[in-house]
Amino acid sequence: MADTKKDIVEQAYDATPYTSHPFKATAPEHLAAVATLFSLEPPGTGNARVLELGCASGGNLIPHAQQNPGGRYVGIDLSQVQIKTGQRRIAALGLQNIALHHMSITDIGPALGQFDYIICHGVYSWVPPQVQDAILRVCAENLAANGIAIISYNTYPGWKFKEVVREAMLFRGNKYENPADKLAHARGMFNFMHEMSGKGSVLNQVLEQHAAVLNGQFDDYYLLHEYLEPYNSPCYLSEFMARAREHKLAYLADAETQSMFVGNLGSNISEPLLRECGNDQVVLEQYMDFLRNRQFRHTLLVHAEQQGQIRYQLDPARLAQLHYACVVDSGGAAITHDDAGQSIKLGDQQLLITGQVNKVALQVLGERFPATMRVAEIVAAVRQRLGREQDVDTAAVDTAAVDTAAVDIGTVVKLMEILIIRGAVDYRTRALDAAYSVAEKPVALAAARADIALDPEFMPTSLWHQRIPLNIIQKLLLPKLDGSHTQAQLVDFILQQEQQKMLEFKDKDGQRIADPHALRTEAGEHVRNALHALRYNAVLIES
């Protein structure tokens, strides 16, 4: 007898394929860094064995295979349409270390092999219970002894409110077979409720929260799968972990580690919660989910045997071993080299930073972005910036407990701890060799050049595992960024493209620039801006 539930899911994704792209939170490099942060010894990522459950057309997995030729990558998906799309792209790119298979997660057994990292993003909540159980079973049976699995899912209590929206949309939209008709009528139901609900009512507040999402902020494929899928089963973190423990899996962390630290809620909340929860991290985070009305989670799991090694109190020695990157924005004002407090935006966090060393350390990190720095490198750069002559014993920082009395090392380690807790810094276990300045002969990631050569409309993936939208200048330049062309030659190339009508430069009145000198000046500015954007988005590498 055919598996009707499996057929329903397969048909839904064949009819409306889910756009497949990289998810930064699922990158093995990030998972390894989180595991290291909490005192585990994760597998290396350069030659890792990686399995993705529900890989769609491989948009999240293929970039890893491109960047790590020594690794082995396997993707599984129930949609034959999406698997074939991914297989065609893999063949066109000539990749030999990745395979995508059209099969059900329920059919995976030990024969598929062991994997260092298992990724399951955007699947768990949208499949029937037997598939959810199979996901956890695979994470238990096919995960290496020190491996890490990540599973994302919709969670309560936040989805309690979204369920009202989903069920109302399904009530009207389910009459229609065609996905476009289904979504159009479901949107109509939402808009009707939004207009007719009493202002200030609980229902109106819920609908207000979703108005932007349902009216243009997200693509149709996302809305169809998020709101109108046959299955959508949110759960509490505590429920999810109860199921995971049945498979002898233990909680490690959330991919968004800043959400784990109760201190971010303030001492008036953190102190009673810590007394209530003791040392149970899952219970603590479940309380915080209630307070935050959380809707989505990325849960990292390990084998139960590793649970005793996990430490949630951050170790200064481990912090000193990591590599850091940070977007630093002082709002146009210079970062002052004194101890006075200064408001600085770090990523999406606005923090008041005090202390000369802290402020100069952030200045240095900001200048190096998107490349990474270790604590020893930051300290050396700070000392040079401040005119100090003391040497940093890099070996001691790498291998021994950090001496907080050592000149500035302890200060920088403490700063990194604060930034991790606040979610204001990215970190990795190995250096990210992104360019922090534009070379005379710029070099872009080989994978990005291959992607754009294959499809000029494709969004390449950065070293931080994020897709990067490109303008016309960047699309034209990217295949040329192999280290053999000077910036002046790149300007000549863009001028040639302009002559061939591939693009057009216009003056302030909207007229095509005809003067050769003005045209070269305009092209030069566009090339500089394009190269700067590619560098800032971690597409250029150190040559």
BAZARO-544272 format. One record per residue (C-alpha): residue number from 1; chain; z, y, x. Coordinates in steps of 0.05 Angstrom, whole numbers. Example, Ala and Ser with C-alpha at 12.3 -4.5 7.8 and 13.67 -1.06 7.14 Angstrom:
BEGIN
{node 1,A,{156,-90,246}};
{node 2,A,{143,-21,273}};
//
This chain:
BEGIN
{node 1,A,{0,0,0}};
{node 2,A,{-18,69,26}};
{node 3,A,{38,115,47}};
{node 4,A,{30,168,-7}};
{node 5,A,{80,216,25}};
{node 6,A,{45,212,92}};
{node 7,A,{-23,223,58}};
{node 8,A,{3,286,23}};
{node 9,A,{27,316,89}};
{node 10,A,{-37,297,125}};
{node 11,A,{-81,326,71}};
{node 12,A,{-43,391,70}};
{node 13,A,{-53,403,145}};
{node 14,A,{-125,378,145}};
{node 15,A,{-141,427,88}};
{node 16,A,{-107,486,121}};
{node 17,A,{-98,474,196}};
{node 18,A,{-37,507,227}};
{node 19,A,{-59,556,281}};
{node 20,A,{-34,524,345}};
{node 21,A,{-8,569,400}};
{node 22,A,{47,570,453}};
{node 23,A,{120,579,434}};
{node 24,A,{161,608,490}};
{node 25,A,{227,578,466}};
{node 26,A,{199,507,472}};
{node 27,A,{173,512,543}};
{node 28,A,{203,457,588}};
{node 29,A,{216,512,640}};
{node 30,A,{261,546,590}};
{node 31,A,{295,481,568}};
{node 32,A,{310,464,641}};
{node 33,A,{340,533,652}};
{node 34,A,{385,527,591}};
{node 35,A,{408,457,613}};
{node 36,A,{423,484,683}};
{node 37,A,{461,542,654}};
{node 38,A,{508,494,618}};
{node 39,A,{519,450,679}};
{node 40,A,{468,394,669}};
{node 41,A,{417,370,720}};
{node 42,A,{351,370,681}};
{node 43,A,{286,337,704}};
{node 44,A,{239,379,745}};
{node 45,A,{184,414,706}};
{node 46,A,{126,413,755}};
{node 47,A,{113,339,746}};
{node 48,A,{149,327,680}};
{node 49,A,{130,278,626}};
{node 50,A,{126,317,561}};
{node 51,A,{116,292,490}};
{node 52,A,{103,339,431}};
{node 53,A,{113,313,361}};
{node 54,A,{69,351,312}};
{node 55,A,{26,381,366}};
{node 56,A,{-29,407,318}};
{node 57,A,{-90,422,362}};
{node 58,A,{-48,426,426}};
{node 59,A,{-40,502,431}};
{node 60,A,{32,494,454}};
{node 61,A,{20,434,500}};
{node 62,A,{-47,447,534}};
{node 63,A,{-24,509,573}};
{node 64,A,{30,466,605}};
{node 65,A,{-21,415,626}};
{node 66,A,{-65,470,655}};
{node 67,A,{-7,500,695}};
{node 68,A,{23,434,719}};
{node 69,A,{-32,384,741}};
{node 70,A,{23,337,766}};
{node 71,A,{54,330,697}};
{node 72,A,{37,281,641}};
{node 73,A,{29,308,570}};
{node 74,A,{23,271,504}};
{node 75,A,{14,302,435}};
{node 76,A,{21,267,368}};
{node 77,A,{-2,295,301}};
{node 78,A,{-18,268,232}};
{node 79,A,{-76,316,221}};
{node 80,A,{-141,284,246}};
{node 81,A,{-176,351,239}};
{node 82,A,{-128,386,287}};
{node 83,A,{-126,328,337}};
{node 84,A,{-202,327,342}};
{node 85,A,{-202,403,353}};
{node 86,A,{-152,396,409}};
{node 87,A,{-189,337,441}};
{node 88,A,{-253,377,443}};
{node 89,A,{-218,434,479}};
{node 90,A,{-185,387,529}};
{node 91,A,{-252,356,545}};
{node 92,A,{-285,424,553}};
{node 93,A,{-229,446,601}};
{node 94,A,{-236,381,640}};
{node 95,A,{-161,365,636}};
{node 96,A,{-142,294,658}};
{node 97,A,{-66,297,649}};
{node 98,A,{-61,306,573}};
{node 99,A,{-77,263,513}};
{node 100,A,{-73,279,439}};
{node 101,A,{-66,222,389}};
{node 102,A,{-78,220,314}};
{node 103,A,{-18,181,289}};
{node 104,A,{46,186,250}};
{node 105,A,{112,199,284}};
{node 106,A,{138,138,246}};
{node 107,A,{90,94,286}};
{node 108,A,{116,115,354}};
{node 109,A,{152,59,392}};
{node 110,A,{177,44,462}};
{node 111,A,{106,29,485}};
{node 112,A,{90,103,486}};
{node 113,A,{136,110,545}};
{node 114,A,{194,153,569}};
{node 115,A,{190,229,570}};
{node 116,A,{231,282,606}};
{node 117,A,{221,333,551}};
{node 118,A,{207,321,477}};
{node 119,A,{184,380,435}};
{node 120,A,{184,381,359}};
{node 121,A,{171,451,334}};
{node 122,A,{158,469,261}};
{node 123,A,{158,397,236}};
{node 124,A,{227,372,219}};
{node 125,A,{238,413,155}};
{node 126,A,{168,401,129}};
{node 127,A,{166,325,128}};
{node 128,A,{199,272,83}};
{node 129,A,{267,241,102}};
{node 130,A,{238,178,135}};
{node 131,A,{198,222,183}};
{node 132,A,{258,265,198}};
{node 133,A,{295,201,217}};
{node 134,A,{236,179,259}};
{node 135,A,{237,245,297}};
{node 136,A,{310,233,317}};
{node 137,A,{296,160,332}};
{node 138,A,{239,179,380}};
{node 139,A,{284,231,413}};
{node 140,A,{335,176,426}};
{node 141,A,{288,119,446}};
{node 142,A,{234,155,484}};
{node 143,A,{276,208,520}};
{node 144,A,{292,197,593}};
{node 145,A,{366,189,612}};
{node 146,A,{372,262,634}};
{node 147,A,{318,288,587}};
{node 148,A,{321,344,537}};
{node 149,A,{292,346,466}};
{node 150,A,{282,408,424}};
{node 151,A,{275,406,349}};
{node 152,A,{266,469,306}};
{node 153,A,{281,471,232}};
{node 154,A,{297,516,174}};
{node 155,A,{371,522,165}};
{node 156,A,{423,543,114}};
{node 157,A,{454,588,93}};
{node 158,A,{395,635,104}};
{node 159,A,{345,590,69}};
{node 160,A,{387,588,6}};
{node 161,A,{358,656,-11}};
{node 162,A,{288,639,12}};
{node 163,A,{287,577,-33}};
{node 164,A,{288,623,-94}};
{node 165,A,{224,655,-69}};
{node 166,A,{191,589,-50}};
{node 167,A,{207,555,-117}};
{node 168,A,{181,614,-158}};
{node 169,A,{117,614,-118}};
{node 170,A,{109,539,-125}};
{node 171,A,{120,544,-201}};
{node 172,A,{58,586,-209}};
{node 173,A,{16,567,-148}};
{node 174,A,{20,491,-155}};
{node 175,A,{-29,491,-213}};
{node 176,A,{-86,503,-164}};
{node 177,A,{-117,455,-113}};
{node 178,A,{-154,504,-70}};
{node 179,A,{-107,532,-17}};
{node 180,A,{-134,603,-25}};
{node 181,A,{-124,601,-100}};
{node 182,A,{-56,570,-93}};
{node 183,A,{-32,625,-46}};
{node 184,A,{-64,681,-86}};
{node 185,A,{-28,661,-150}};
{node 186,A,{37,647,-113}};
{node 187,A,{34,717,-84}};
{node 188,A,{21,744,-154}};
{node 189,A,{85,710,-178}};
{node 190,A,{124,741,-120}};
{node 191,A,{96,810,-134}};
{node 192,A,{112,804,-208}};
{node 193,A,{184,785,-193}};
{node 194,A,{190,840,-142}};
{node 195,A,{167,893,-191}};
{node 196,A,{207,868,-250}};
{node 197,A,{274,852,-217}};
{node 198,A,{329,902,-228}};
{node 199,A,{337,951,-170}};
{node 200,A,{400,935,-130}};
{node 201,A,{406,865,-160}};
{node 202,A,{416,805,-114}};
{node 203,A,{347,779,-132}};
{node 204,A,{315,846,-116}};
{node 205,A,{350,848,-49}};
{node 206,A,{324,779,-32}};
{node 207,A,{253,797,-53}};
{node 208,A,{256,862,-13}};
{node 209,A,{271,821,49}};
{node 210,A,{208,780,39}};
{node 211,A,{160,834,14}};
{node 212,A,{131,849,83}};
{node 213,A,{125,775,100}};
{node 214,A,{86,759,38}};
{node 215,A,{42,820,36}};
{node 216,A,{5,823,102}};
{node 217,A,{54,812,159}};
{node 218,A,{35,738,168}};
{node 219,A,{-30,698,164}};
{node 220,A,{-46,657,103}};
{node 221,A,{-39,590,140}};
{node 222,A,{34,608,157}};
{node 223,A,{51,627,86}};
{node 224,A,{19,564,58}};
{node 225,A,{59,519,104}};
{node 226,A,{124,559,102}};
{node 227,A,{129,570,27}};
{node 228,A,{81,522,-8}};
{node 229,A,{85,457,30}};
{node 230,A,{102,395,-11}};
{node 231,A,{164,385,33}};
{node 232,A,{212,438,57}};
{node 233,A,{282,413,69}};
{node 234,A,{329,462,104}};
{node 235,A,{397,437,127}};
{node 236,A,{461,463,158}};
{node 237,A,{470,455,233}};
{node 238,A,{530,410,220}};
{node 239,A,{486,365,176}};
{node 240,A,{431,362,227}};
{node 241,A,{480,343,282}};
{node 242,A,{512,289,239}};
{node 243,A,{443,257,233}};
{node 244,A,{430,266,307}};
{node 245,A,{496,232,326}};
{node 246,A,{475,171,286}};
{node 247,A,{421,163,339}};
{node 248,A,{471,176,396}};
{node 249,A,{444,245,410}};
{node 250,A,{490,303,428}};
{node 251,A,{485,378,420}};
{node 252,A,{468,417,482}};
{node 253,A,{449,487,459}};
{node 254,A,{404,531,418}};
{node 255,A,{341,556,453}};
{node 256,A,{364,626,435}};
{node 257,A,{426,620,477}};
{node 258,A,{453,689,459}};
{node 259,A,{467,663,389}};
{node 260,A,{517,614,418}};
{node 261,A,{566,665,446}};
{node 262,A,{618,685,394}};
{node 263,A,{638,746,436}};
{node 264,A,{574,780,412}};
{node 265,A,{606,786,343}};
{node 266,A,{665,827,369}};
{node 267,A,{736,808,387}};
{node 268,A,{761,816,315}};
{node 269,A,{716,758,296}};
{node 270,A,{713,718,360}};
{node 271,A,{788,709,370}};
{node 272,A,{803,678,302}};
{node 273,A,{740,635,305}};
{node 274,A,{759,607,373}};
{node 275,A,{828,590,348}};
{node 276,A,{798,556,287}};
{node 277,A,{743,516,324}};
{node 278,A,{777,498,389}};
{node 279,A,{726,468,437}};
{node 280,A,{677,444,384}};
{node 281,A,{613,484,398}};
{node 282,A,{577,458,336}};
{node 283,A,{633,478,289}};
{node 284,A,{636,546,323}};
{node 285,A,{562,558,314}};
{node 286,A,{564,534,242}};
{node 287,A,{615,587,227}};
{node 288,A,{571,639,261}};
{node 289,A,{510,615,220}};
{node 290,A,{549,631,157}};
{node 291,A,{567,700,183}};
{node 292,A,{495,715,204}};
{node 293,A,{461,682,144}};
{node 294,A,{418,645,195}};
{node 295,A,{350,618,172}};
{node 296,A,{321,581,232}};
{node 297,A,{344,542,292}};
{node 298,A,{317,512,357}};
{node 299,A,{367,457,374}};
{node 300,A,{368,424,443}};
{node 301,A,{391,352,444}};
{node 302,A,{411,304,500}};
{node 303,A,{435,233,502}};
{node 304,A,{508,226,482}};
{node 305,A,{525,201,552}};
{node 306,A,{511,271,579}};
{node 307,A,{558,307,532}};
{node 308,A,{618,303,578}};
{node 309,A,{580,341,632}};
{node 310,A,{564,402,589}};
{node 311,A,{604,465,604}};
{node 312,A,{597,527,560}};
{node 313,A,{637,571,606}};
{node 314,A,{584,599,652}};
{node 315,A,{591,580,726}};
{node 316,A,{579,637,776}};
{node 317,A,{549,588,827}};
{node 318,A,{498,565,776}};
{node 319,A,{482,636,755}};
{node 320,A,{468,653,827}};
{node 321,A,{416,596,832}};
{node 322,A,{373,619,773}};
{node 323,A,{313,665,776}};
{node 324,A,{315,727,730}};
{node 325,A,{266,775,698}};
{node 326,A,{281,834,653}};
{node 327,A,{243,889,616}};
{node 328,A,{280,953,632}};
{node 329,A,{269,1018,594}};
{node 330,A,{312,1078,607}};
{node 331,A,{275,1119,555}};
{node 332,A,{236,1160,606}};
{node 333,A,{298,1183,643}};
{node 334,A,{309,1163,715}};
{node 335,A,{363,1110,727}};
{node 336,A,{417,1147,764}};
{node 337,A,{449,1118,827}};
{node 338,A,{521,1132,807}};
{node 339,A,{577,1099,768}};
{node 340,A,{568,1140,705}};
{node 341,A,{549,1103,641}};
{node 342,A,{475,1105,622}};
{node 343,A,{441,1077,560}};
{node 344,A,{386,1029,580}};
{node 345,A,{342,986,537}};
{node 346,A,{336,915,564}};
{node 347,A,{284,876,524}};
{node 348,A,{305,891,452}};
{node 349,A,{378,904,470}};
{node 350,A,{405,975,480}};
{node 351,A,{464,971,528}};
{node 352,A,{509,1022,561}};
{node 353,A,{508,1005,635}};
{node 354,A,{562,1031,682}};
{node 355,A,{569,1022,757}};
{node 356,A,{522,1042,812}};
{node 357,A,{505,970,833}};
{node 358,A,{491,948,761}};
{node 359,A,{444,1006,748}};
{node 360,A,{405,998,813}};
{node 361,A,{401,923,803}};
{node 362,A,{369,935,735}};
{node 363,A,{322,986,765}};
{node 364,A,{300,934,817}};
{node 365,A,{291,880,764}};
{node 366,A,{250,926,720}};
{node 367,A,{204,943,778}};
{node 368,A,{193,869,793}};
{node 369,A,{179,849,721}};
{node 370,A,{147,802,700}};
{node 371,A,{162,767,766}};
{node 372,A,{231,736,776}};
{node 373,A,{286,749,827}};
{node 374,A,{347,710,848}};
{node 375,A,{415,742,856}};
{node 376,A,{409,743,932}};
{node 377,A,{342,779,927}};
{node 378,A,{370,830,877}};
{node 379,A,{430,844,922}};
{node 380,A,{385,853,984}};
{node 381,A,{340,901,945}};
{node 382,A,{400,940,919}};
{node 383,A,{429,947,989}};
{node 384,A,{362,970,1016}};
{node 385,A,{356,1020,959}};
{node 386,A,{425,1047,972}};
{node 387,A,{416,1048,1047}};
{node 388,A,{466,993,1062}};
{node 389,A,{458,948,1122}};
{node 390,A,{499,887,1105}};
{node 391,A,{461,821,1103}};
{node 392,A,{463,773,1044}};
{node 393,A,{478,701,1063}};
{node 394,A,{426,669,1017}};
{node 395,A,{445,598,1035}};
{node 396,A,{518,611,1018}};
{node 397,A,{498,641,951}};
{node 398,A,{455,581,935}};
{node 399,A,{504,526,953}};
{node 400,A,{575,551,947}};
{node 401,A,{618,584,895}};
{node 402,A,{604,658,893}};
{node 403,A,{658,700,927}};
{node 404,A,{668,759,880}};
{node 405,A,{698,798,937}};
{node 406,A,{632,793,976}};
{node 407,A,{595,859,977}};
{node 408,A,{560,866,910}};
{node 409,A,{542,792,900}};
{node 410,A,{597,781,850}};
{node 411,A,{579,845,814}};
{node 412,A,{507,824,805}};
{node 413,A,{527,754,783}};
{node 414,A,{573,784,731}};
{node 415,A,{517,830,708}};
{node 416,A,{470,770,699}};
{node 417,A,{524,734,659}};
{node 418,A,{530,793,612}};
{node 419,A,{455,799,603}};
{node 420,A,{448,724,588}};
{node 421,A,{504,728,536}};
{node 422,A,{470,788,504}};
{node 423,A,{401,757,506}};
{node 424,A,{375,814,549}};
{node 425,A,{346,775,607}};
{node 426,A,{299,716,618}};
{node 427,A,{316,663,669}};
{node 428,A,{285,602,700}};
{node 429,A,{304,547,750}};
{node 430,A,{246,564,796}};
{node 431,A,{209,627,815}};
{node 432,A,{156,655,769}};
{node 433,A,{102,681,815}};
{node 434,A,{74,734,769}};
{node 435,A,{45,795,803}};
{node 436,A,{90,857,800}};
{node 437,A,{35,903,826}};
{node 438,A,{-40,902,819}};
{node 439,A,{-73,877,883}};
{node 440,A,{-136,908,912}};
{node 441,A,{-170,842,894}};
{node 442,A,{-132,819,832}};
{node 443,A,{-122,746,815}};
{node 444,A,{-111,720,744}};
{node 445,A,{-84,653,724}};
{node 446,A,{-138,600,731}};
{node 447,A,{-120,573,663}};
{node 448,A,{-129,642,631}};
{node 449,A,{-197,650,664}};
{node 450,A,{-218,580,641}};
{node 451,A,{-195,595,569}};
{node 452,A,{-233,660,563}};
{node 453,A,{-295,631,595}};
{node 454,A,{-294,575,544}};
{node 455,A,{-281,622,485}};
{node 456,A,{-282,698,493}};
{node 457,A,{-241,705,429}};
{node 458,A,{-185,660,454}};
{node 459,A,{-117,689,470}};
{node 460,A,{-96,662,539}};
{node 461,A,{-25,640,555}};
{node 462,A,{19,678,604}};
{node 463,A,{65,650,657}};
{node 464,A,{121,662,607}};
{node 465,A,{86,615,558}};
{node 466,A,{66,669,509}};
{node 467,A,{-4,682,481}};
{node 468,A,{-34,748,502}};
{node 469,A,{-83,787,457}};
{node 470,A,{-139,820,496}};
{node 471,A,{-181,881,486}};
{node 472,A,{-255,882,502}};
{node 473,A,{-245,907,574}};
{node 474,A,{-194,853,589}};
{node 475,A,{-239,799,559}};
{node 476,A,{-297,821,604}};
{node 477,A,{-254,828,666}};
{node 478,A,{-213,765,662}};
{node 479,A,{-267,715,686}};
{node 480,A,{-279,760,747}};
{node 481,A,{-206,761,769}};
{node 482,A,{-211,705,820}};
{node 483,A,{-191,746,881}};
{node 484,A,{-262,759,905}};
{node 485,A,{-274,826,872}};
{node 486,A,{-244,893,891}};
{node 487,A,{-221,942,838}};
{node 488,A,{-281,986,854}};
{node 489,A,{-327,926,843}};
{node 490,A,{-293,912,777}};
{node 491,A,{-308,984,755}};
{node 492,A,{-381,973,775}};
{node 493,A,{-382,909,733}};
{node 494,A,{-355,945,671}};
{node 495,A,{-407,1000,680}};
{node 496,A,{-460,946,681}};
{node 497,A,{-432,917,617}};
{node 498,A,{-435,987,587}};
{node 499,A,{-508,992,606}};
{node 500,A,{-521,925,572}};
{node 501,A,{-488,951,508}};
{node 502,A,{-429,902,513}};
{node 503,A,{-383,962,503}};
{node 504,A,{-388,1037,495}};
{node 505,A,{-347,1095,522}};
{node 506,A,{-342,1156,477}};
{node 507,A,{-318,1227,488}};
{node 508,A,{-267,1263,445}};
{node 509,A,{-321,1280,394}};
{node 510,A,{-340,1207,386}};
{node 511,A,{-405,1213,425}};
{node 512,A,{-426,1164,479}};
{node 513,A,{-410,1191,548}};
{node 514,A,{-476,1201,584}};
{node 515,A,{-456,1238,647}};
{node 516,A,{-453,1186,704}};
{node 517,A,{-393,1218,738}};
{node 518,A,{-353,1223,673}};
{node 519,A,{-374,1153,655}};
{node 520,A,{-348,1125,721}};
{node 521,A,{-283,1163,713}};
{node 522,A,{-274,1135,642}};
{node 523,A,{-291,1064,664}};
{node 524,A,{-243,1069,723}};
{node 525,A,{-186,1090,677}};
{node 526,A,{-200,1033,629}};
{node 527,A,{-202,982,685}};
{node 528,A,{-136,1007,714}};
{node 529,A,{-103,1004,645}};
{node 530,A,{-131,934,632}};
{node 531,A,{-106,908,699}};
{node 532,A,{-38,939,688}};
{node 533,A,{-33,906,620}};
{node 534,A,{-53,838,647}};
{node 535,A,{-2,846,703}};
{node 536,A,{54,867,655}};
{node 537,A,{38,808,609}};
{node 538,A,{44,758,667}};
{node 539,A,{-29,739,669}};
{node 540,A,{-39,764,741}};
{node 541,A,{-8,725,798}};
{node 542,A,{10,740,870}};
{node 543,A,{-52,728,913}};
//
